[in-house]
Amino acid sequence: MTKKLLIQRYKKSERFNHWVVAGCFVLLAVSGLGFFYPSFFWLTEVFGSPQLARILHPFIGVIMFLGFFIQFFRYVKHNFFERDDIKWMLGIKHILLGKEIGDTGKYNAGQKCMFWLMTISMALLFISGLIAWRQFFSGYFPIWVVRIALLVHSASAILLIVGIIIHVYAALWIKGTIPAMVEGVVTQEWAKKHHPRWYREMMAKKAAKAQQTSTTQSSE
């Protein structure tokens, strides 16, 4: 069997950061749904008791925000929209059929949209969550502000949950994507098909590094 050539897509620190944020999100989504819908109140038992869930929910929210804050500054430079992203969006029907459109870099237009949706949702959740945090901050605001914050918090949470569901589905749908965040690598074939510009950039860096190593060894 021919061994597939691999390209590193994410470092260990990036993968650790991702799974910390993902784990926090699951705990927050489950407990948050328990707070929001009376019929789902039993979900607050994920922390052992509803009282403990109410105490831990905001602290875990801060951890998730800090983790995403690190991710934001790691990836924001790759998520600005470009001309090829318009081609990608216009060709979404072909993409859903398994074809690729445009000269895609590290992230395609769909991933960029998800990045900015998550960024906006996280910011709204963090700000509204602080305002509504009863033990520490809510006393500094009039009740009508706290109520609006709770409404914004709930709406942002639902938006983020829907976005994450789409994110997970897309990762499962595109074969070869999961290993990127589990093992940190993708095949060169996958990279060339789904992210051709990023593939060329990585191969150019690899060639430059190999040439530099060869030059150094020759001069010794």
Phi, psi and omega in degrees: 000132180286129180284130181284137178282137186244155175232136177285128179253325179222138177282169180300318181296324179291318180293320178298315179301315181301314185285333173295313178298317180297318179296317177298319180300316181299313180298319181290319180295316181295309181292324179296320176296326177294324178286324189280319182249117181307323181290343179257013185302332180298341179293339179294347178291353179301335178262002180109321179200156178300323180296316179292324178298318181294326179286314187280332183310307182292327179294318177294326176299321178295318178299316179298317181296317180297320177296317179290328177302317177295316178300319182304310183285342175285322191247353186300325182295338180267357189244016172280139184287143181232175182299321180295337179292330177294317177300319181297315181294320180291335181259025185301327179298318180291324180295321179294339178269004175101003179264156179249142182239135174083171181263082188285138176275216183297326179229142177274177184298323179296317178293325178293319176300318179296320180300314182285328174297316179294321180297312180295316180298315180298317180296316180294320179297318182294311182295311181293325179294321177296317181298321184270359182288099191300318185293334189237317193240333188299334180294343181274355184239148175294156187300326181293328177290319178297320180295318177296320179299319179295322178294315178297320180299315181294315181296318179295322180295316179297317178299317181292320179299315178298317179298318180292323177300316177296318180301313180293318180298317180296321179295323179285326184289320181271103183301131179101355182279320184304315180302336181300318182262351177265310182255345179089001184231158172226161177284154177298325178298316179297314182297317181295326181282313188267332183221066188301320181292319177296322178300314180295320179297316181293320179292324178294319178295319180296318180294320180295321179293319179296320180293320179296319179295318180297318180296319180295318179293325181291326183279349181276000000 
